[in-house]
Amino acid sequence: MKIQSINPNINYGLFAVKNNQQNKQNQSITKTDESLMLKDLTHNISLVNFKASKTPPVNISKLPLDEKLTVMFSQLQFGEVVTVGKSLNEVQKGLKKLVDTFDGVIKKIFYIEHGGIGVPMAFSLDSFNSLKCHNLGEDDIYIATENQYSTVFPDDIWYLNEEDVIINKSQKIPVRIKVPDEKFYLNQIFYHSPELSNVYNYENILSEKLIQQNLETFEYLVKGELIDKKEEVKKGLSFADVGGLDGVITKLKKGIIYPIKFPYAYKNRNINKGFILHGPPGTGKTLLAQALANEINANYVKLNGLEMESKWVGESEENWRTLFSGAKECQPSIIFIDEFDAVARDRGGQDVHGDKVVNQLLTLMSDVEKENQQVYVIAATNKLDTIDKAVLRSGRFGEHIEVNAPDRKGLKQIFDVHTRNENIDRDFDESKFLDECAVQKFTGADIAFLVNKAHENSWERCGIYEKMEENNLFESDLLDVKLTQADFDKALDEIVKSRKQQTRKPIGYTK
């Protein structure tokens, strides 16, 4: 079976065909006849002026499913997949199970959301341009031909022919390969219309390993719904890599990890979906969120509150809706919002735009709570008193966890985490060094900086940088490099001196 497509060399526009006979006569046309054809057609059709008209002559979104599929089949190319289902998530799962049934690398996925479809399906072409139907669900679907009914079992495929009828639960979907001329003629503009289907283009991630690449493509399908704030969690990062915050970790386990792992234990309990980590900078708030997402293998989105802001009216609120919609598709999800006070500041009525953003955020959090979605929002701030009181109430961000600078015991844990793979000289007095860190009230970020600086000092002392400059460094040269007491003391002096220089003098102080 050959899929016919519209001549790509002709820019037809989007119009309704009034004379079916005239259209059939023009189906076969050479490039030299383009201008003549368009001239003849203008006597029988009314072209749409896209600049002047706000709505197309055909309401694409209200087309029946079989007509939407007919449009998609008319333009379908090898390496593209048309999918239908109630949710993008169930389609993604089905595609991953049937990854070995697709010919070639999947470059583009079209998704038609249809609430009445019982079993998710996918359609693709093989290398001979024959149309295949893939059963992505858990139940059978049936193909009615002229003489018989055939069953397409779960995780199976079927080759379709013109005039077959797909029976999907209560839906009967006629298979038509050509666009019905009597209704409308469609080109690439209609084919890629968001009212007809969502388009996911992955042509830039192709690979020679076809099956593995298609698996990765299907993984991108849902994740691509999120705005471009998606951040990969550091591999291997866990709570074991976060020192000095045992109390905070315990609260996060009780509030997020246990409800996700043991949902049956929380059936009759209200689960808080919003958490605010507040405390001074550098105490590990971001690290906690990353480790938490890794502990439960959750989708992780990290963003700064101001990154969602837009100067255009309504666009900021739309950004937040898109973010939460994508997080729901990729459950469980952890959304980490840094500098939360810049987003959820107290509504005073003077900043109308900011107030609308806060209102939108409150609505989204309430929806997550009511629907009991596995979406958790962790916000970080060092200005808890400036956040709107409605945001802080129970049910939205009702759990407030203070993340303070670590005590002496915490400093020891953090130091052990950051030096576990370091070669430290046996004469180093760790206890004395950590006592000085406690006096200076260092945070976890300060300890990480100190260890890194000590490493740089050891390279300086051992002439590693000189060997790099001379292009004469070998891996064996690094084996005997140790971090000594002098390396740590020098790093400590540098950070203490830097802090003193950054301290502002009182007004009127001249010396």
C-alpha positions as MATLAB code, in Angstrom:
seq = 'MKIQSINPNINYGLFAVKNNQQNKQNQSITKTDESLMLKDLTHNISLVNFKASKTPPVNISKLPLDEKLTVMFSQLQFGEVVTVGKSLNEVQKGLKKLVDTFDGVIKKIFYIEHGGIGVPMAFSLDSFNSLKCHNLGEDDIYIATENQYSTVFPDDIWYLNEEDVIINKSQKIPVRIKVPDEKFYLNQIFYHSPELSNVYNYENILSEKLIQQNLETFEYLVKGELIDKKEEVKKGLSFADVGGLDGVITKLKKGIIYPIKFPYAYKNRNINKGFILHGPPGTGKTLLAQALANEINANYVKLNGLEMESKWVGESEENWRTLFSGAKECQPSIIFIDEFDAVARDRGGQDVHGDKVVNQLLTLMSDVEKENQQVYVIAATNKLDTIDKAVLRSGRFGEHIEVNAPDRKGLKQIFDVHTRNENIDRDFDESKFLDECAVQKFTGADIAFLVNKAHENSWERCGIYEKMEENNLFESDLLDVKLTQADFDKALDEIVKSRKQQTRKPIGYTK';
ca = [
       0.000    0.000    0.000;
       1.437    3.346   -1.047;
       0.812    6.477    1.003;
       0.081    9.386   -1.294;
       1.141   12.870   -0.288;
       0.540   16.343   -1.632;
       3.070   17.836   -4.027;
       5.611   19.523   -1.701;
       6.684   21.885   -4.465;
       3.343   23.657   -4.499;
       2.288   26.140   -1.823;
      -1.444   25.514   -1.868;
      -2.393   27.367    1.299;
      -5.418   26.178    3.296;
      -8.712   26.301    1.474;
     -12.018   24.488    1.006;
     -12.602   22.737   -2.307;
     -15.991   23.506   -3.755;
     -15.623   21.688   -7.049;
     -14.676   18.054   -6.474;
     -14.411   17.228  -10.164;
     -12.023   20.109  -10.786;
      -9.809   18.900   -7.916;
      -9.582   15.348   -9.277;
      -8.463   16.661  -12.647;
      -5.652   18.556  -10.951;
      -4.274   15.691   -8.860;
      -1.569   14.891  -11.428;
       0.336   18.020  -12.336;
       3.816   18.993  -13.347;
       5.848   21.849  -11.916;
       5.462   23.900  -15.108;
       1.672   23.815  -14.682;
       1.669   25.171  -11.100;
       0.765   28.752  -11.975;
      -1.929   27.593  -14.414;
      -3.413   25.221  -11.849;
      -3.547   27.872   -9.141;
      -5.122   30.285  -11.585;
      -7.821   27.761  -12.523;
      -8.496   26.818   -8.915;
      -9.114   30.396   -7.864;
     -12.304   30.357   -9.909;
     -13.699   27.542   -7.775;
     -12.326   28.196   -4.280;
     -11.923   31.031   -1.829;
      -8.344   31.337   -0.554;
      -7.853   32.095    3.123;
      -6.066   35.311    3.986;
      -4.033   34.280    7.012;
      -3.231   37.862    7.971;
      -6.822   38.996    7.961;
      -8.622   35.891    9.150;
      -8.314   34.813   12.779;
     -10.043   31.435   12.336;
      -9.620   28.871    9.533;
     -12.665   27.818    7.487;
     -12.423   24.302    8.969;
     -12.418   23.885   12.775;
      -9.520   21.455   12.982;
      -9.859   20.678   16.670;
     -13.457   19.436   16.237;
     -12.747   17.051   13.369;
     -13.762   13.422   14.032;
     -10.878   11.111   14.868;
     -11.059    9.221   11.574;
     -10.752   12.477    9.614;
      -7.789   13.609   11.716;
      -6.088   10.291   11.022;
      -6.882   10.597    7.313;
      -5.096   13.932    7.255;
      -2.092   12.482    9.079;
      -1.911    9.419    6.808;
      -1.926   11.636    3.702;
       1.339   13.280    4.761;
       2.995   10.540    6.824;
       6.630    9.899    5.922;
       8.999    7.022    6.658;
      10.550    7.615   10.110;
       7.447    9.349   11.485;
       4.839    7.966   13.889;
       1.226    9.035   14.420;
      -0.102    8.178   17.906;
      -3.566    8.316   19.487;
      -4.399    7.962   23.166;
      -5.992    9.431   26.256;
      -2.654   10.674   27.618;
       0.847   11.206   26.354;
       2.154    9.104   29.223;
       0.290    5.918   28.198;
       1.371    6.417   24.594;
       5.004    6.739   25.667;
       4.851    3.513   27.695;
       3.322    1.621   24.766;
       5.898    2.896   22.298;
       8.732    1.753   24.540;
       7.302   -1.778   24.661;
       7.031   -1.962   20.864;
      10.316   -0.268   20.020;
      11.525   -3.195   17.902;
       8.465   -3.074   15.601;
       9.416    0.252   14.024;
      11.499    0.372   10.845;
      14.341    2.865   10.930;
      14.965    5.718   13.316;
      11.957    7.605   14.611;
      12.494   11.251   13.676;
       9.090   12.714   14.442;
       6.079   11.770   16.586;
       2.571   13.153   16.134;
       0.271   12.803   19.141;
      -3.526   13.121   18.886;
      -5.172   13.303   22.297;
      -8.572   11.604   22.232;
     -10.479   10.908   25.441;
     -12.810    8.388   23.804;
     -10.084    6.031   22.633;
      -9.984    2.849   24.698;
      -6.639    1.400   23.610;
      -3.696    3.641   22.633;
      -2.450    3.094   19.082;
       0.394    4.131   16.816;
       0.713    4.203   13.031;
       3.909    4.113   10.979;
       5.253    3.223    7.534;
       7.636    0.403    6.796;
      10.437    0.742    4.256;
       7.951   -0.121    1.447;
       5.528    2.642    2.495;
       2.966    0.189    3.860;
       0.906    1.463    6.785;
       1.214   -0.416   10.087;
      -1.050   -0.204   13.152;
       0.667   -0.803   16.528;
      -1.398   -1.846   19.548;
       0.159    0.105   22.442;
      -2.342   -0.928   25.113;
      -3.243   -3.859   27.313;
      -6.441   -4.915   25.458;
      -7.182   -6.263   21.987;
      -8.238   -4.129   19.062;
      -9.895   -5.506   15.934;
      -9.571   -4.892   12.203;
     -12.711   -5.388   10.124;
     -12.100   -6.161    6.437;
     -14.579   -7.135    3.736;
     -14.627  -10.794    4.737;
     -13.471  -11.126    8.330;
     -12.478   -9.687   11.683;
      -8.834   -9.873   12.704;
      -7.433   -9.370   16.188;
      -4.461   -7.134   16.955;
      -3.220   -8.332   20.319;
      -1.437   -6.097   22.863;
       2.167   -5.359   21.854;
       1.405   -6.519   18.292;
       1.097   -4.872   14.858;
      -1.177   -5.146   11.809;
      -0.797   -3.962    8.216;
      -3.708   -1.776    7.171;
      -5.404   -1.528    3.798;
      -7.735    1.034    2.274;
     -11.315    0.702    3.630;
     -10.304   -1.379    6.679;
     -12.151   -0.424    9.866;
     -10.353   -0.307   13.208;
     -12.594   -1.315   16.119;
     -11.129    0.140   19.290;
     -13.518   -0.561   22.165;
     -16.594    1.534   21.262;
     -14.783    3.468   18.507;
     -15.074    2.445   14.847;
     -12.413    4.161   12.771;
     -12.516    3.790    8.964;
      -9.079    3.702    7.361;
      -8.788    6.139    4.460;
      -5.453    6.788    2.845;
      -6.391    9.740    0.663;
      -7.658   13.095    1.886;
     -11.410   13.255    1.031;
     -11.527   15.810   -1.783;
     -15.174   16.674   -1.199;
     -14.418   18.181    2.223;
     -11.097   19.998    2.133;
      -7.613   19.940    0.670;
      -4.810   20.021    3.222;
      -1.124   20.826    2.973;
       1.817   20.944    5.386;
       0.339   23.937    7.233;
      -2.672   21.856    8.225;
      -0.545   18.748    8.816;
       1.558   20.478   11.494;
      -1.308   22.424   13.040;
      -1.283   22.146   16.881;
      -5.087   21.886   16.727;
      -4.757   18.640   14.804;
      -1.906   17.010   16.738;
       1.100   17.766   18.923;
       4.346   17.393   16.997;
       7.595   16.173   18.572;
      10.591   16.464   16.243;
      13.712   14.448   17.095;
      15.631   14.603   13.828;
      18.646   16.063   15.647;
      19.157   13.050   17.948;
      19.527   10.302   15.346;
      21.929    7.420   15.856;
      23.164    4.306   14.071;
      21.805    2.103   16.846;
      18.191    2.114   15.703;
      16.413    0.313   18.522;
      18.410    2.017   21.259;
      17.873    5.393   19.638;
      14.134    4.857   19.378;
      14.037    3.927   23.056;
      15.744    7.210   23.874;
      13.363    9.069   21.559;
      10.355    7.633   23.361;
      11.921    8.671   26.664;
      12.100   12.232   25.333;
       8.425   12.147   24.342;
       6.980   13.059   27.720;
      10.021   14.886   29.026;
       9.882   17.209   26.046;
       6.584   18.585   27.377;
       8.479   20.389   30.121;
       9.847   23.814   29.418;
      13.573   23.958   28.760;
      14.456   23.893   32.455;
      14.908   20.151   32.605;
      18.107   19.267   34.432;
      19.659   15.854   34.767;
      20.267   14.819   38.354;
      23.905   14.021   39.070;
      24.351   10.284   38.706;
      24.914    8.560   42.017;
      24.055   11.626   44.087;
      22.081   10.557   47.159;
      21.415   11.583   50.742;
      24.694    9.875   51.641;
      26.437   12.695   49.768;
      24.721   15.363   51.865;
      26.413   15.839   55.215;
      25.251   17.645   58.330;
      21.550   17.749   57.426;
      20.198   14.546   58.960;
      17.173   16.270   60.494;
      16.159   17.892   57.209;
      16.609   14.610   55.336;
      14.351   12.823   57.823;
      11.581   15.379   57.237;
      11.880   15.030   53.456;
      11.693   11.250   53.732;
       8.514   11.437   55.805;
       6.932   14.093   53.618;
       7.849   12.878   50.101;
       9.709    9.563   49.838;
       7.476    7.443   52.063;
       4.171    8.631   50.461;
       5.587    7.750   47.012;
       6.993    4.361   48.035;
       4.055    3.303   50.246;
       0.925    5.005   48.804;
      -1.392    2.475   50.451;
      -0.283    3.742   53.868;
      -1.401    7.290   53.028;
      -4.863    6.639   51.550;
      -6.688    8.467   54.332;
      -4.146   11.223   54.887;
      -3.729   14.656   53.356;
      -0.302   14.774   51.752;
       1.508   18.079   51.631;
       2.779   18.871   48.123;
       4.802   22.010   48.796;
       7.951   22.393   50.905;
       9.969   25.510   51.623;
      13.634   25.147   52.533;
      14.735   28.385   54.163;
      18.091   29.391   55.537;
      21.322   31.207   54.644;
      23.017   30.676   51.255;
      25.354   27.730   50.812;
      23.707   25.409   53.330;
      22.824   22.711   50.778;
      19.225   23.428   49.771;
      19.820   22.734   46.074;
      21.892   19.641   46.840;
      19.069   18.281   48.984;
      16.539   18.598   46.167;
      18.867   16.877   43.683;
      19.600   14.032   46.082;
      15.897   13.648   46.876;
      14.992   13.272   43.189;
      17.695   10.634   42.790;
      16.533    8.699   45.853;
      13.107    8.116   44.275;
      14.213    8.157   40.605;
      11.957   11.142   39.980;
      11.825   13.579   37.106;
      13.713   16.664   38.284;
      13.214   20.258   37.159;
      15.365   23.019   38.594;
      14.707   26.670   37.905;
      15.136   30.143   39.294;
      11.839   31.887   39.895;
      12.736   34.856   37.716;
      13.425   32.585   34.734;
       9.667   32.065   34.393;
       8.942   35.777   34.179;
       8.000   37.403   30.880;
       7.329   40.987   29.883;
       4.316   39.858   27.857;
       0.955   39.858   29.620;
      -0.208   36.350   30.474;
       2.947   34.578   29.307;
       4.398   34.117   32.804;
       1.228   32.384   33.976;
       1.299   30.187   30.845;
       4.907   29.211   31.612;
       3.855   27.970   35.049;
       0.903   26.033   33.608;
       3.204   24.365   31.067;
       5.684   23.455   33.793;
       3.074   21.783   36.005;
       1.416   20.045   33.051;
       4.720   18.474   32.055;
       5.486   17.486   35.636;
       2.153   15.634   35.846;
       3.003   13.672   32.706;
       6.358   12.571   34.194;
       5.298   11.510   37.690;
       6.834   11.292   40.166;
       8.255   14.774   39.676;
      10.304   17.122   41.822;
      10.160   20.818   40.892;
      12.857   22.851   42.631;
      12.370   26.641   42.642;
      15.352   28.677   43.803;
      15.005   32.325   44.902;
      11.348   31.600   45.674;
      10.838   35.001   47.289;
      11.193   36.605   43.850;
       8.114   34.674   42.648;
       5.793   34.408   45.639;
       6.379   37.797   47.213;
       3.635   39.285   49.339;
       0.755   40.607   47.225;
       0.233   44.266   47.889;
      -1.868   45.242   44.903;
       0.768   47.572   43.438;
       2.390   44.940   41.223;
      -0.666   43.608   39.385;
       1.438   41.391   37.104;
       3.245   39.817   40.072;
      -0.039   39.265   41.893;
      -1.412   37.318   38.919;
       1.633   35.041   38.928;
       1.130   34.332   42.640;
      -2.567   33.621   42.013;
      -1.654   31.205   39.206;
       0.870   29.406   41.406;
      -1.684   29.038   44.200;
      -4.221   27.581   41.775;
      -1.736   25.062   40.378;
      -0.679   23.945   43.860;
      -4.320   23.536   44.897;
      -4.982   21.408   41.791;
      -2.018   19.149   42.558;
      -3.295   18.708   46.113;
      -6.907   17.972   45.078;
      -5.882   15.520   42.339;
      -3.303   13.887   44.653;
      -0.691   13.929   41.910;
       2.834   12.699   42.625;
       4.204   16.170   41.964;
       6.160   17.847   44.760;
       7.414   21.412   44.706;
      10.445   22.328   46.805;
      11.122   26.046   47.114;
      14.295   27.610   48.504;
      14.609   31.077   50.022;
      16.526   33.042   52.620;
      13.710   35.596   52.949;
      10.789   33.610   54.311;
       9.185   36.706   55.848;
       8.658   38.325   52.415;
       6.586   35.463   50.964;
       2.810   35.851   50.608;
       0.897   34.416   53.574;
      -1.529   32.518   51.316;
       1.416   30.669   49.778;
       2.667   29.603   53.200;
      -0.574   28.094   54.374;
      -1.161   24.333   54.692;
      -2.005   22.563   51.462;
       0.225   24.746   49.344;
       3.625   25.253   50.904;
       2.646   24.293   54.419;
       5.868   22.485   55.318;
       8.658   24.928   56.234;
      12.039   23.318   56.885;
      14.891   25.395   58.235;
      18.301   24.598   56.751;
      20.926   26.192   58.986;
      24.694   26.292   58.791;
      26.107   22.977   60.058;
      27.425   22.490   63.569;
      30.811   20.921   64.364;
      29.474   17.397   63.845;
      27.877   18.424   60.560;
      31.107   19.999   59.361;
      32.872   16.706   59.969;
      30.275   14.827   57.882;
      30.497   17.358   55.040;
      34.302   17.290   55.096;
      34.289   13.483   54.903;
      31.955   13.600   51.884;
      34.182   16.011   49.955;
      37.468   14.296   50.810;
      36.443   10.662   50.421;
      38.425   10.373   47.169;
      41.299   12.690   48.126;
      44.827   11.638   49.006;
      45.413   13.453   52.325;
      48.729   13.514   54.137;
      48.744   11.584   57.435;
      50.140   14.602   59.306;
      47.084   16.705   58.546;
      45.301   17.763   61.766;
      41.710   17.411   60.697;
      40.230   18.129   64.130;
      42.063   21.451   64.519;
      41.136   22.462   60.960;
      37.426   21.734   61.512;
      37.467   23.610   64.835;
      38.601   26.713   62.941;
      35.881   26.135   60.318;
      33.290   26.027   63.104;
      34.588   29.320   64.545;
      34.241   30.898   61.095;
      30.682   29.453   60.823;
      31.394   27.885   57.461;
      28.602   26.295   55.420;
      28.693   23.163   53.313;
      29.492   25.267   50.241;
      32.451   26.791   52.096;
      33.821   23.343   52.932;
      33.502   22.239   49.306;
      35.353   25.385   48.221;
      38.102   24.835   50.816;
      38.777   21.265   49.708;
      38.874   22.310   46.063;
      41.216   25.203   46.870;
      43.498   22.912   48.879;
      43.653   20.618   45.865;
      44.711   23.543   43.682;
      47.377   24.497   46.249;
      48.801   20.966   46.192;
      49.066   21.079   42.396;
      50.772   24.455   42.634;
      53.236   23.112   45.194;
      54.031   19.981   43.189;
      54.508   21.785   39.863;
      51.507   20.160   38.166;
      50.463   23.376   36.440;
      53.983   23.889   35.077;
      53.890   20.403   33.551;
      50.508   21.180   32.017;
      51.934   24.371   30.518;
      54.852   22.412   29.038;
      52.476   19.695   27.804;
      54.521   17.210   29.786;
      51.995   15.890   32.329;
      51.356   12.183   32.734;
      48.761   10.414   34.837;
      51.503    8.872   36.957;
      52.598   12.387   38.009;
      49.326   12.754   39.955;
      49.616    9.561   41.974;
      51.992   10.954   44.622;
      50.251   14.323   45.044;
      48.875   14.663   48.589;
      46.883   17.382   50.321;
      48.968   18.623   53.219;
      48.327   20.773   56.264;
      49.930   23.705   54.450;
      47.562   23.307   51.511;
      44.488   23.440   53.763;
      45.835   26.309   55.902;
      46.565   28.392   52.825;
      43.058   27.781   51.503;
      41.577   28.706   54.902;
      43.560   31.945   55.046;
      42.424   32.910   51.555;
      38.731   32.460   52.257;
      38.932   34.274   55.626;
      40.795   37.177   54.015;
      38.269   37.287   51.180;
      35.394   37.528   53.671;
      37.013   40.457   55.473;
      37.458   42.331   52.198;
      33.798   41.811   51.306;
      32.558   43.185   54.650;
      31.162   46.697   54.150;
      32.372   49.510   56.397;
      29.801   51.536   58.343;
      28.687   54.852   56.868;
      31.115   57.604   57.830;
      33.974   55.204   58.571;
      37.032   56.565   56.745;
      39.938   54.482   58.027;
];
